[in-house]
Amino acid sequence: MIDVIENSPEGPSSKFNALAQWARQHRVDYEELAARRTQALELAIQGINDGTLTSLDGPDSPLSREIKSHHGLGTFEMNSNWIGTAQDWQCPCCDRTKFEISRAGNKKQILAKLVVHHDHMREALKAAFRKVFIETQSSQHTNTGLALVERMATAFAAYEEVLVCEDCNNADAGAKALLSQSDKINLTHQSFSIGQIQKFIRSTPHSPHQIDESELRRLWADVRSTYLARMKLIHEVAKAAVMQDHWYERYPLGFVPVPILGNPGHRGTQSGFEWLSADALQRAFKEETISHRSDWSRWRTVRKKSRSIPPANYEAILLSQSGSARMWKELEDDWHCPTCARHKHKTVKFQDGKVGFQTHSPTRRSPAWHHIPRICMDCCAVVKSMAWELQKGLGLVVEATFDSLTPDQLQSIITARPYSPPLIDSVKAKALIEEYSRKSS
């Protein structure tokens, strides 16, 4: 045990433990790191220029040389987003390539700019927060209202941030300016998604987009009511944030709410803790500690409760949920689960007020399942439970989850129920467990 006394990252005049001493001997050489970064930068520029590194860009890349030749200009106005994207990148909004996006500026430079297009709901919420204070003339300050507003912002966003060419981003601003000429509502916080922008822009290579006003106005007629509803909700949230408190508790500066190994702010991270993980320590101490032993046989010994019948409009609810909607649409309306034989509509799950639908494709690593492309999730749950008992309960090797049961074996132990997990024949299931164990021994 190394026992050195001196000032340490743990605190003045405390003992260095063996880990801290070892970490000090192997600490990062930041000058060496800086030198490596410089060398990496030089190699990256070399690769960009000679065409061997096309996932980044620069003013002397093969693409840039082609652009210079086309425009007859030698100077770029190029931003970091352009440099940080691949040379074959295409704008997801107008579908133009970087070559087609490039155009001459009014100062005899080549414009090469990409921007992150974002919704303006964060700004809208903060503006509404300020406006409510003025409208209500409230003299009572709030300690937690602004925190509520900041955390709610993403909930009102109409789309996620996305990288687009500058012309597409400018078209969004231009569209709002045109609409403001005839619509008196405040459009400051309106922002069109790339799918919407596509409908009203007319793009050509090396030029700013033209806006089709008739298409823009048709689109605005469809989305205007949604924008107004969103702004009304934002105003109500802002009003609640101003008029009521206790929305959110901020911790004192310097307080670490979850002081465990691996979390930011954990004490001692500069003393070798960066080389450790809590999971690795737990595994190392496994023989010296006690852990609760789960009963992995419950899937076959305990009868699962039946679920409720879904509401009459369950299909509309499913189609409103992206994950469920995708799986629902992928299957024909007359689809039946190949193992439990339930109709597609009878596999819908309704539990705790939630409607859900999910299927699973058996792994291709299990030959017995090659002829079955998809099963319901209740059947999949039985297969997984069998595999978990074999692996975690008995310590047996199961190469792939679906190696634990064949389709015929699964059918032999279940009795299907509409909307609910199947009943399990515990005697037959136990026999299959024992059979697998014998084959593995």
C-alpha contacts under 8 A as a table, 3 or more apart, distances in Angstrom:
res1	aa1	res2	aa2	distance
1	M	17	N	7.78
1	M	18	A	6.17
2	I	16	F	7.67
2	I	17	N	6.56
2	I	18	A	5.27
2	I	21	Q	7.42
3	D	15	K	6.57
3	D	16	F	6.32
3	D	17	N	6.50
3	D	18	A	7.34
4	V	15	K	5.92
4	V	16	F	5.55
4	V	17	N	7.72
5	I	13	S	6.49
5	I	14	S	6.28
5	I	15	K	4.81
5	I	16	F	6.38
6	E	12	P	7.20
6	E	13	S	5.17
6	E	14	S	6.44
6	E	15	K	6.66
6	E	16	F	7.48
7	N	11	G	6.52
7	N	12	P	4.46
7	N	13	S	4.81
7	N	14	S	6.34
7	N	15	K	7.97
8	S	11	G	5.46
8	S	12	P	5.93
8	S	13	S	7.03
8	S	14	S	6.43
8	S	15	K	7.35
8	S	16	F	6.54
9	P	12	P	7.70
9	P	268	G	6.94
9	P	270	Q	6.30
9	P	271	S	6.33
10	E	14	S	6.86
10	E	267	R	7.70
10	E	268	G	5.87
10	E	271	S	7.25
11	G	14	S	5.92
16	F	19	L	7.88
16	F	20	A	5.64
16	F	21	Q	5.94
17	N	20	A	5.26
17	N	21	Q	6.21
18	A	21	Q	5.13
18	A	22	W	6.10
19	L	22	W	5.10
19	L	23	A	6.03
19	L	271	S	7.02
19	L	272	G	5.84
20	A	23	A	5.01
20	A	24	R	6.12
20	A	271	S	4.51
20	A	272	G	5.35
21	Q	24	R	5.10
21	Q	25	Q	6.42
21	Q	271	S	7.87
22	W	25	Q	5.17
22	W	26	H	6.37
22	W	272	G	7.43
23	A	26	H	5.01
23	A	27	R	5.69
23	A	271	S	6.17
23	A	272	G	4.72
24	R	27	R	5.13
24	R	271	S	7.38
24	R	272	G	7.70
28	V	33	L	7.91
29	D	32	E	5.33
29	D	33	L	6.35
30	Y	33	L	4.83
30	Y	34	A	6.08
31	E	34	A	5.06
31	E	35	A	6.23
32	E	35	A	5.05
32	E	36	R	6.22
33	L	36	R	5.04
33	L	37	R	6.17
34	A	37	R	5.06
34	A	38	T	6.25
35	A	38	T	5.10
35	A	39	Q	6.26
36	R	39	Q	4.99
36	R	40	A	5.99
37	R	40	A	4.95
37	R	41	L	6.09
38	T	41	L	5.11
38	T	42	E	6.33
39	Q	42	E	5.10
39	Q	43	L	6.24
40	A	43	L	5.10
40	A	44	A	6.03
41	L	44	A	5.05
41	L	45	I	6.22
42	E	45	I	5.26
42	E	46	Q	6.19
43	L	46	Q	4.96
43	L	47	G	6.11
44	A	47	G	5.08
44	A	48	I	6.10
44	A	53	L	7.20
45	I	48	I	5.05
45	I	49	N	6.07
45	I	58	G	7.75
46	Q	49	N	5.23
46	Q	50	D	6.11
47	G	50	D	5.26
47	G	51	G	5.87
47	G	52	T	4.93
47	G	53	L	4.67
47	G	54	T	7.87
48	I	51	G	5.36
48	I	52	T	6.39
48	I	53	L	4.85
48	I	54	T	6.22
48	I	56	L	6.58
48	I	57	D	6.08
48	I	58	G	6.63
48	I	60	D	7.56
48	I	61	S	5.37
48	I	62	P	7.93
49	N	52	T	7.86
49	N	53	L	7.97
49	N	58	G	7.44
49	N	60	D	5.39
49	N	61	S	4.38
49	N	62	P	6.60
50	D	53	L	7.69
50	D	61	S	6.92
50	D	62	P	7.22
51	G	54	T	6.16
51	G	61	S	6.48
51	G	62	P	6.03
53	L	56	L	6.48
54	T	57	D	6.67
54	T	86	A	5.76
54	T	87	Q	5.60
54	T	88	D	7.75
55	S	84	G	7.89
55	S	85	T	6.26
55	S	86	A	3.83
55	S	87	Q	6.20
55	S	88	D	7.96
56	L	83	I	5.86
56	L	84	G	5.31
56	L	85	T	5.22
56	L	86	A	4.69
56	L	87	Q	6.35
57	D	61	S	6.18
57	D	82	W	6.81
57	D	83	I	4.50
57	D	84	G	6.46
57	D	85	T	6.51
57	D	86	A	6.25
57	D	87	Q	5.79
58	G	61	S	5.42
58	G	64	S	6.99
58	G	82	W	7.98
58	G	83	I	5.46
59	P	64	S	5.53
59	P	65	R	7.60
59	P	76	F	6.65
59	P	78	M	7.70
60	D	63	L	7.89
60	D	64	S	5.62
60	D	65	R	5.98
61	S	64	S	5.03
61	S	65	R	6.20
62	P	65	R	5.14
62	P	66	E	6.32
63	L	66	E	5.09
63	L	67	I	6.23
63	L	87	Q	6.67
63	L	99	F	7.23
64	S	67	I	4.87
64	S	68	K	6.06
65	R	68	K	5.06
65	R	69	S	6.18
66	E	69	S	5.15
66	E	70	H	6.23
67	I	70	H	5.10
67	I	71	H	6.28
67	I	99	F	6.19
67	I	102	S	7.21
68	K	71	H	5.38
68	K	72	G	5.66
68	K	73	L	5.29
68	K	74	G	5.64
68	K	75	T	7.92
68	K	110	I	7.75
69	S	72	G	5.14
69	S	73	L	7.07
71	H	103	R	7.45
71	H	104	A	6.89
71	H	110	I	7.71
73	L	108	K	6.94
73	L	109	Q	6.62
73	L	110	I	6.85
74	G	109	Q	7.34
74	G	110	I	7.68
75	T	108	K	7.74
75	T	109	Q	5.16
75	T	110	I	6.08
76	F	109	Q	5.50
76	F	110	I	4.61
76	F	111	L	6.17
76	F	112	A	6.77
77	E	109	Q	6.30
77	E	110	I	5.81
77	E	111	L	5.05
77	E	112	A	5.87
77	E	113	K	7.48
78	M	82	W	6.46
78	M	83	I	7.34
78	M	110	I	7.93
78	M	111	L	6.43
78	M	112	A	4.65
78	M	113	K	5.65
79	N	82	W	5.55
79	N	83	I	6.59
79	N	112	A	6.83
79	N	113	K	5.44
79	N	114	L	7.13
80	S	83	I	4.95
80	S	84	G	5.92
81	N	84	G	5.06
81	N	85	T	6.34
81	N	113	K	7.01
81	N	114	L	5.52
81	N	115	V	6.75
82	W	85	T	5.56
82	W	112	A	6.56
82	W	113	K	5.77
82	W	114	L	5.57
83	I	86	A	7.88
85	T	89	W	6.62
86	A	89	W	5.28
87	Q	98	K	6.94
88	D	97	T	6.75
88	D	98	K	6.98
89	W	97	T	6.17
89	W	98	K	6.42
90	Q	95	D	5.57
90	Q	96	R	5.44
90	Q	97	T	4.42
90	Q	98	K	6.36
91	C	94	C	5.70
91	C	95	D	4.83
91	C	96	R	5.53
91	C	97	T	6.55
91	C	98	K	7.87
91	C	163	L	7.54
91	C	164	V	5.30
91	C	165	C	5.97
92	P	95	D	5.43
92	P	163	L	7.82
92	P	164	V	6.53
92	P	194	I	7.47
93	C	164	V	6.56
93	C	168	C	6.92
93	C	194	I	5.14
93	C	195	G	6.93
93	C	197	I	7.13
93	C	198	Q	5.96
94	C	168	C	7.06
94	C	198	Q	6.40
94	C	203	S	6.84
96	R	99	F	7.88
96	R	100	E	5.62
96	R	101	I	6.09
96	R	205	P	7.29
97	T	100	E	5.12
97	T	101	I	6.11
98	K	101	I	4.94
98	K	102	S	6.19
98	K	112	A	7.91
99	F	102	S	5.46
99	F	206	H	7.94
100	E	103	R	7.80
100	E	204	T	7.86
100	E	205	P	4.46
100	E	206	H	5.34
101	I	112	A	7.39
101	I	165	C	7.05
101	I	205	P	6.14
101	I	206	H	5.40
101	I	207	S	7.43
102	S	110	I	6.59
102	S	111	L	5.73
102	S	112	A	5.44
102	S	205	P	7.86
102	S	206	H	5.38
103	R	110	I	5.63
103	R	111	L	5.47
103	R	112	A	7.45
103	R	206	H	4.43
103	R	207	S	6.23
104	A	108	K	6.34
104	A	109	Q	5.76
104	A	110	I	4.64
104	A	111	L	5.95
104	A	206	H	7.58
105	G	108	K	5.61
105	G	109	Q	5.18
105	G	110	I	5.79
105	G	111	L	5.84
106	N	109	Q	7.14
113	K	165	C	6.44
113	K	166	E	5.83
114	L	163	L	6.72
114	L	164	V	5.71
114	L	165	C	4.44
114	L	166	E	5.30
115	V	163	L	5.66
115	V	164	V	5.61
115	V	165	C	6.04
115	V	166	E	5.76
115	V	169	N	7.23
116	V	161	E	6.32
116	V	162	V	5.44
116	V	163	L	4.39
116	V	164	V	6.23
117	H	161	E	5.66
117	H	162	V	5.30
117	H	163	L	5.95
117	H	164	V	6.41
117	H	169	N	6.25
118	H	159	Y	7.45
118	H	160	E	6.73
118	H	161	E	4.69
118	H	162	V	6.76
118	H	191	S	7.71
119	D	122	R	7.88
119	D	157	A	5.84
119	D	158	A	6.51
119	D	159	Y	6.53
119	D	160	E	7.40
119	D	161	E	7.22
119	D	189	H	7.96
119	D	190	Q	7.74
119	D	191	S	5.68
119	D	192	F	7.81
120	H	123	E	5.44
120	H	124	A	6.21
120	H	157	A	7.40
120	H	189	H	5.30
120	H	190	Q	6.88
120	H	191	S	6.62
121	M	124	A	4.69
121	M	125	L	6.06
121	M	153	A	5.86
121	M	154	T	7.34
121	M	156	F	6.13
121	M	157	A	5.65
121	M	189	H	6.62
122	R	125	L	5.30
122	R	126	K	6.41
122	R	149	V	7.97
122	R	150	E	6.91
122	R	153	A	4.71
122	R	154	T	7.15
123	E	126	K	5.23
123	E	127	A	6.05
123	E	189	H	7.34
124	A	127	A	5.12
124	A	128	A	6.09
124	A	189	H	5.85
124	A	231	M	7.82
124	A	234	I	7.52
125	L	128	A	5.04
125	L	129	F	6.08
125	L	149	V	6.17
125	L	150	E	7.80
125	L	153	A	6.68
125	L	234	I	5.95
125	L	235	H	7.44
125	L	238	A	6.60
126	K	129	F	4.95
126	K	130	R	6.37
126	K	146	L	7.77
126	K	149	V	6.78
126	K	150	E	7.75
126	K	238	A	7.87
127	A	130	R	5.24
127	A	131	K	6.11
128	A	131	K	4.85
128	A	132	V	6.04
128	A	234	I	7.05
128	A	235	H	5.68
128	A	238	A	5.78
129	F	132	V	5.40
129	F	133	F	6.63
129	F	146	L	7.61
129	F	149	V	7.64
129	F	235	H	7.64
129	F	238	A	4.70
129	F	239	K	6.94
129	F	241	A	7.39
129	F	242	V	6.88
130	R	133	F	5.34
130	R	134	I	6.65
131	K	134	I	5.18
131	K	135	E	6.12
132	V	135	E	4.93
132	V	136	T	5.87
132	V	137	Q	7.98
132	V	235	H	7.73
132	V	238	A	6.75
132	V	239	K	5.86
132	V	242	V	7.04
133	F	136	T	5.48
133	F	137	Q	5.68
133	F	138	S	5.68
133	F	242	V	6.70
134	I	137	Q	5.04
134	I	138	S	7.30
138	S	141	H	7.67
138	S	243	M	7.84
141	H	242	V	7.68
142	T	145	G	5.61
142	T	146	L	7.81
142	T	241	A	7.65
142	T	242	V	6.26
142	T	243	M	7.84
142	T	244	Q	7.39
142	T	245	D	5.89
143	N	146	L	7.57
143	N	245	D	6.72
143	N	246	H	7.63
144	T	147	A	5.33
144	T	148	L	6.49
144	T	241	A	7.51
144	T	245	D	5.88
144	T	246	H	5.99
144	T	247	W	5.46
144	T	248	Y	5.28
144	T	249	E	6.81
144	T	250	R	7.97
145	G	148	L	5.14
145	G	149	V	6.40
145	G	238	A	7.89
145	G	240	A	7.88
145	G	241	A	4.15
145	G	242	V	5.82
145	G	244	Q	7.50
145	G	245	D	6.31
145	G	246	H	7.94
145	G	247	W	6.45
145	G	248	Y	7.71
146	L	149	V	4.96
146	L	150	E	6.16
146	L	241	A	6.90
147	A	150	E	5.14
147	A	151	R	6.23
147	A	247	W	7.77
147	A	248	Y	6.53
148	L	151	R	5.29
148	L	152	M	6.10
148	L	241	A	6.65
148	L	247	W	6.24
148	L	248	Y	6.60
149	V	152	M	5.21
149	V	153	A	6.29
149	V	237	V	7.46
149	V	238	A	6.79
149	V	241	A	7.07
150	E	153	A	5.53
151	R	154	T	7.09
152	M	155	A	5.41
152	M	156	F	7.13
153	A	156	F	5.72
153	A	157	A	6.81
154	T	157	A	5.14
156	F	230	R	7.02
156	F	234	I	7.84
157	A	160	E	7.18
158	A	193	S	7.27
159	Y	193	S	6.30
164	V	168	C	6.41
164	V	169	N	6.83
165	C	168	C	5.55
165	C	169	N	6.66
166	E	169	N	5.09
166	E	170	N	6.04
167	D	170	N	5.00
167	D	171	A	6.07
167	D	208	P	5.53
167	D	209	H	6.13
168	C	171	A	4.98
168	C	172	D	6.56
168	C	197	I	7.41
168	C	209	H	7.15
169	N	172	D	5.31
169	N	173	A	6.86
170	N	173	A	5.17
170	N	174	G	6.09
171	A	174	G	4.84
171	A	175	A	5.94
171	A	197	I	7.52
171	A	201	I	7.27
171	A	209	H	6.63
171	A	210	Q	7.84
171	A	211	I	7.13
172	D	175	A	5.21
172	D	176	K	6.53
172	D	191	S	6.64
172	D	192	F	6.19
172	D	197	I	6.79
173	A	176	K	5.29
173	A	177	A	6.38
173	A	191	S	7.91
174	G	177	A	5.06
174	G	178	L	6.33
174	G	211	I	8.00
175	A	178	L	5.18
175	A	179	L	6.27
175	A	211	I	7.19
175	A	216	L	7.24
176	K	179	L	5.11
176	K	180	S	6.06
176	K	187	L	6.67
176	K	190	Q	7.45
176	K	191	S	7.97
177	A	180	S	5.19
177	A	181	Q	6.81
178	L	181	Q	5.56
178	L	182	S	7.69
179	L	182	S	5.78
179	L	183	D	5.87
179	L	217	R	7.58
180	S	183	D	5.04
180	S	184	K	6.41
180	S	185	I	7.64
180	S	186	N	7.93
180	S	187	L	6.91
181	Q	184	K	7.67
186	N	189	H	7.70
187	L	190	Q	5.19
190	Q	227	Y	7.08
192	F	195	G	7.99
192	F	196	Q	5.81
192	F	197	I	6.10
193	S	196	Q	5.19
193	S	197	I	6.15
194	I	197	I	4.95
194	I	198	Q	6.09
195	G	198	Q	5.35
195	G	199	K	7.01
196	Q	199	K	5.42
196	Q	200	F	7.31
196	Q	219	L	7.50
197	I	200	F	5.67
197	I	201	I	6.24
198	Q	201	I	5.69
199	K	215	E	6.73
199	K	216	L	7.40
199	K	219	L	7.81
200	F	211	I	5.72
200	F	212	D	5.10
200	F	213	E	7.12
200	F	215	E	5.22
200	F	216	L	5.14
201	I	209	H	6.03
201	I	210	Q	5.72
201	I	211	I	4.75
201	I	212	D	6.01
202	R	209	H	5.68
202	R	210	Q	5.06
202	R	211	I	6.12
202	R	212	D	6.79
203	S	207	S	7.45
203	S	208	P	7.21
203	S	209	H	4.82
203	S	210	Q	6.45
204	T	207	S	5.92
204	T	208	P	7.66
204	T	209	H	7.01
211	I	216	L	7.51
212	D	215	E	5.49
212	D	216	L	6.17
213	E	216	L	4.89
213	E	217	R	6.08
214	S	217	R	5.24
214	S	218	R	6.26
215	E	218	R	5.08
215	E	219	L	6.17
216	L	219	L	5.13
216	L	220	W	6.09
217	R	220	W	4.91
217	R	221	A	6.12
218	R	221	A	5.22
218	R	222	D	6.73
219	L	222	D	5.24
219	L	223	V	6.40
220	W	223	V	5.13
220	W	224	R	5.39
221	A	224	R	5.64
221	A	225	S	7.84
222	D	225	S	7.16
223	V	226	T	5.29
223	V	227	Y	6.37
224	R	227	Y	5.17
224	R	228	L	6.31
225	S	228	L	5.10
225	S	229	A	6.13
226	T	229	A	5.05
226	T	230	R	6.09
227	Y	230	R	5.08
227	Y	231	M	6.19
228	L	231	M	5.12
228	L	232	K	6.12
229	A	232	K	5.06
229	A	233	L	6.26
230	R	233	L	5.19
230	R	234	I	6.19
231	M	234	I	4.93
231	M	235	H	6.20
232	K	235	H	5.13
232	K	236	E	6.44
233	L	236	E	5.09
233	L	237	V	6.27
234	I	237	V	5.10
234	I	238	A	6.13
235	H	238	A	5.06
235	H	239	K	6.05
236	E	239	K	4.96
236	E	240	A	6.22
237	V	240	A	5.15
237	V	241	A	6.17
238	A	241	A	4.96
238	A	242	V	6.24
239	K	242	V	5.25
239	K	243	M	6.02
240	A	243	M	5.24
240	A	244	Q	5.64
241	A	244	Q	5.69
241	A	245	D	6.76
241	A	247	W	7.60
242	V	245	D	7.44
244	Q	247	W	7.82
246	H	249	E	7.05
251	Y	255	F	6.38
251	Y	257	P	7.74
252	P	255	F	5.53
256	V	259	P	5.67
256	V	265	G	6.11
256	V	266	H	7.18
258	V	263	N	7.05
259	P	263	N	6.70
259	P	265	G	7.17
259	P	266	H	5.13
259	P	267	R	7.42
260	I	263	N	5.85
260	I	266	H	6.05
261	L	266	H	6.14
261	L	273	F	7.58
261	L	277	S	6.86
261	L	278	A	5.92
262	G	266	H	6.99
262	G	274	E	7.66
262	G	277	S	6.48
262	G	278	A	7.06
263	N	266	H	5.78
265	G	269	T	7.72
266	H	269	T	6.21
268	G	271	S	5.37
268	G	272	G	7.72
268	G	273	F	6.49
269	T	272	G	6.50
269	T	273	F	4.80
269	T	274	E	5.84
270	Q	273	F	6.56
270	Q	274	E	7.12
271	S	274	E	7.71
272	G	275	W	5.74
272	G	276	L	7.49
273	F	276	L	5.26
273	F	277	S	7.92
274	E	277	S	7.88
276	L	280	A	7.16
276	L	281	L	7.58
277	S	280	A	5.31
277	S	281	L	6.46
278	A	281	L	5.15
278	A	282	Q	6.16
279	D	282	Q	5.04
279	D	283	R	6.21
280	A	283	R	5.18
280	A	284	A	6.19
281	L	284	A	5.00
281	L	285	F	6.26
282	Q	285	F	5.17
282	Q	286	K	6.07
283	R	286	K	5.03
284	A	287	E	7.66
285	F	288	E	5.39
285	F	289	T	6.36
286	K	289	T	5.43
286	K	290	I	7.56
287	E	290	I	7.84
294	S	393	G	7.75
295	D	298	R	6.05
295	D	393	G	7.32
296	W	299	W	7.12
296	W	385	S	7.51
296	W	388	W	6.76
296	W	389	E	4.82
296	W	392	K	7.29
296	W	393	G	5.56
297	S	300	R	5.83
297	S	301	T	6.29
297	S	389	E	6.11
297	S	393	G	7.77
298	R	301	T	4.92
298	R	302	V	5.29
299	W	302	V	6.13
299	W	303	R	7.76
299	W	382	V	7.40
299	W	385	S	6.33
299	W	386	M	7.94
299	W	424	I	7.91
300	R	303	R	7.41
300	R	424	I	5.69
300	R	425	D	7.10
300	R	426	S	5.15
300	R	429	A	6.62
300	R	430	K	7.80
301	T	424	I	8.00
301	T	426	S	5.85
303	R	423	L	6.71
303	R	424	I	7.42
304	K	421	P	6.93
304	K	423	L	7.33
305	K	420	S	7.85
305	K	421	P	7.97
306	S	417	R	7.96
306	S	419	Y	7.81
306	S	420	S	5.19
306	S	421	P	6.95
307	R	349	K	7.49
307	R	350	F	6.46
307	R	351	Q	6.26
307	R	419	Y	6.36
307	R	420	S	5.20
308	S	350	F	5.98
308	S	351	Q	6.72
308	S	419	Y	7.35
309	I	350	F	6.60
309	I	419	Y	6.64
310	P	314	Y	6.09
310	P	348	V	7.35
310	P	349	K	7.11
310	P	350	F	5.23
310	P	355	V	6.96
310	P	419	Y	7.83
311	P	314	Y	5.42
312	A	315	E	8.00
313	N	316	A	5.55
313	N	317	I	6.62
314	Y	317	I	5.03
314	Y	318	L	6.16
314	Y	355	V	6.67
315	E	318	L	5.02
315	E	319	L	6.15
316	A	319	L	5.18
316	A	320	S	6.29
317	I	320	S	5.15
317	I	321	Q	6.77
317	I	355	V	6.97
318	L	321	Q	5.35
318	L	324	S	5.61
318	L	325	A	5.58
318	L	328	W	7.76
318	L	355	V	6.78
318	L	356	G	6.42
318	L	357	F	7.04
319	L	322	S	6.94
319	L	324	S	6.74
319	L	325	A	4.34
319	L	326	R	7.97
319	L	328	W	7.68
320	S	325	A	6.70
321	Q	324	S	5.55
321	Q	325	A	5.67
322	S	325	A	5.06
322	S	326	R	6.14
323	G	326	R	5.40
323	G	327	M	6.60
324	S	327	M	5.34
324	S	328	W	5.97
324	S	356	G	6.43
324	S	357	F	5.26
324	S	358	Q	6.15
325	A	328	W	5.05
325	A	329	K	6.08
326	R	329	K	5.38
326	R	330	E	6.27
327	M	330	E	5.16
327	M	331	L	6.89
327	M	357	F	7.50
327	M	358	Q	6.47
327	M	359	T	6.94
328	W	331	L	5.80
328	W	357	F	7.10
328	W	358	Q	7.82
329	K	332	E	7.32
331	L	335	W	6.28
332	E	335	W	5.34
333	D	344	K	6.89
334	D	343	H	6.88
334	D	344	K	6.82
335	W	343	H	6.12
335	W	344	K	5.42
336	H	341	A	5.36
336	H	342	R	5.32
336	H	343	H	4.38
336	H	344	K	5.44
337	C	340	C	5.71
337	C	341	A	4.80
337	C	342	R	5.46
337	C	343	H	6.62
337	C	344	K	7.00
337	C	374	R	7.50
337	C	375	I	5.26
337	C	376	C	5.80
338	P	341	A	5.49
338	P	372	I	7.07
338	P	374	R	7.65
338	P	375	I	6.25
339	T	375	I	6.88
339	T	379	C	7.14
339	T	407	P	6.38
339	T	408	D	7.94
339	T	410	L	7.17
339	T	411	Q	5.85
340	C	379	C	6.99
340	C	411	Q	6.56
340	C	414	I	7.52
340	C	415	T	7.54
340	C	416	A	5.72
341	A	416	A	7.77
342	R	346	K	5.91
342	R	347	T	6.52
342	R	416	A	7.17
342	R	418	P	7.09
343	H	346	K	5.17
343	H	347	T	6.71
344	K	347	T	5.50
344	K	348	V	7.33
345	H	348	V	5.75
346	K	418	P	5.00
346	K	419	Y	5.21
347	T	357	F	7.12
347	T	376	C	6.76
347	T	378	D	7.94
347	T	418	P	6.50
347	T	419	Y	5.05
347	T	420	S	7.41
348	V	355	V	7.20
348	V	356	G	6.03
348	V	357	F	5.13
348	V	358	Q	7.99
348	V	419	Y	5.49
349	K	354	K	7.80
349	K	355	V	5.66
349	K	356	G	5.02
349	K	357	F	6.10
349	K	419	Y	5.51
349	K	420	S	7.02
350	F	353	G	6.53
350	F	354	K	5.52
350	F	355	V	4.61
350	F	356	G	6.47
350	F	419	Y	7.26
351	Q	354	K	5.34
351	Q	355	V	6.79
358	Q	376	C	6.66
358	Q	377	M	5.85
359	T	374	R	6.53
359	T	375	I	5.69
359	T	376	C	4.55
359	T	377	M	5.06
360	H	374	R	5.48
360	H	375	I	5.49
360	H	376	C	6.26
360	H	377	M	6.11
360	H	380	C	6.73
361	S	372	I	7.93
361	S	373	P	5.64
361	S	374	R	4.38
361	S	375	I	6.45
362	P	366	S	7.68
362	P	369	W	6.42
362	P	370	H	7.85
362	P	372	I	7.36
362	P	373	P	6.81
362	P	374	R	6.53
362	P	375	I	7.62
362	P	402	F	6.57
363	T	366	S	5.99
363	T	369	W	7.58
363	T	400	A	7.53
363	T	401	T	7.88
363	T	402	F	6.74
364	R	367	P	6.80
364	R	369	W	7.27
364	R	370	H	6.15
365	R	400	A	6.73
366	S	369	W	5.76
366	S	370	H	6.92
366	S	400	A	6.77
366	S	402	F	5.88
366	S	403	D	5.54
367	P	370	H	5.31
368	A	371	H	7.59
368	A	403	D	7.84
368	A	406	T	5.81
368	A	407	P	7.19
369	W	372	I	5.43
369	W	373	P	7.92
369	W	402	F	7.49
369	W	406	T	6.95
369	W	407	P	6.80
370	H	373	P	7.17
372	I	375	I	7.54
375	I	379	C	6.63
375	I	380	C	6.72
376	C	379	C	5.57
376	C	380	C	6.36
377	M	380	C	4.75
377	M	381	A	5.96
378	D	381	A	5.06
378	D	382	V	6.64
378	D	420	S	7.66
378	D	421	P	5.37
378	D	422	P	7.09
379	C	382	V	5.25
379	C	383	V	6.61
379	C	410	L	7.95
379	C	421	P	7.77
379	C	422	P	7.63
380	C	383	V	5.17
380	C	384	K	6.22
381	A	384	K	5.08
381	A	385	S	6.03
382	V	385	S	5.09
382	V	386	M	6.23
382	V	410	L	7.88
383	V	386	M	5.19
383	V	387	A	6.31
383	V	401	T	7.10
383	V	402	F	6.46
383	V	404	S	6.85
383	V	405	L	6.32
383	V	410	L	7.46
384	K	387	A	5.04
384	K	388	W	6.10
384	K	401	T	6.18
384	K	402	F	7.59
385	S	388	W	5.06
385	S	389	E	6.23
386	M	389	E	5.30
386	M	390	L	6.34
386	M	404	S	6.42
386	M	405	L	7.51
386	M	433	I	7.76
387	A	390	L	5.15
387	A	391	Q	6.07
387	A	398	V	6.84
387	A	401	T	5.63
387	A	402	F	7.65
387	A	404	S	5.40
388	W	391	Q	5.07
388	W	392	K	5.37
388	W	393	G	6.84
389	E	392	K	5.50
389	E	393	G	4.53
389	E	394	L	6.36
390	L	393	G	5.71
390	L	394	L	5.08
390	L	395	G	6.30
390	L	396	L	5.41
390	L	397	V	7.49
390	L	398	V	7.34
390	L	404	S	7.92
390	L	433	I	7.27
390	L	437	S	7.94
391	Q	394	L	5.76
391	Q	395	G	4.67
391	Q	396	L	4.83
391	Q	397	V	6.03
391	Q	398	V	6.48
392	K	395	G	5.42
392	K	396	L	7.68
396	L	437	S	7.43
396	L	440	S	7.24
397	V	440	S	7.74
398	V	401	T	6.56
398	V	403	D	6.60
398	V	404	S	6.70
399	E	403	D	6.89
400	A	403	D	5.34
400	A	404	S	7.59
401	T	404	S	5.99
402	F	405	L	5.93
402	F	406	T	7.28
403	D	406	T	7.05
404	S	436	Y	7.74
405	L	409	Q	5.94
405	L	410	L	6.15
406	T	409	Q	5.13
406	T	410	L	6.21
407	P	410	L	5.10
407	P	411	Q	6.24
408	D	411	Q	5.13
408	D	412	S	6.21
409	Q	412	S	5.05
409	Q	413	I	6.71
409	Q	432	L	7.99
410	L	413	I	5.63
410	L	414	I	6.56
411	Q	414	I	5.60
411	Q	415	T	7.93
412	S	428	K	7.67
413	I	424	I	5.62
413	I	425	D	4.99
413	I	426	S	7.65
413	I	428	K	5.94
413	I	429	A	6.04
414	I	422	P	5.72
414	I	423	L	5.51
414	I	424	I	4.84
414	I	425	D	6.25
415	T	422	P	5.30
415	T	423	L	5.01
415	T	424	I	6.61
415	T	425	D	7.91
416	A	420	S	7.93
416	A	421	P	7.26
416	A	422	P	4.55
416	A	423	L	6.57
417	R	420	S	5.42
417	R	421	P	6.54
417	R	422	P	5.52
417	R	423	L	7.47
424	I	429	A	7.34
425	D	428	K	5.56
425	D	429	A	6.07
426	S	429	A	5.01
426	S	430	K	5.98
427	V	430	K	5.25
427	V	431	A	6.30
428	K	431	A	5.03
428	K	432	L	6.35
429	A	432	L	5.15
429	A	433	I	6.35
430	K	433	I	5.02
430	K	434	E	6.28
431	A	434	E	5.11
431	A	435	E	6.07
432	L	435	E	4.92
432	L	436	Y	6.14
433	I	436	Y	5.28
433	I	437	S	6.24
434	E	437	S	4.98
434	E	438	R	6.21
435	E	438	R	5.20
435	E	439	K	6.36
436	Y	439	K	5.20
436	Y	440	S	6.18
437	S	440	S	5.10
437	S	441	S	6.24
438	R	441	S	5.30
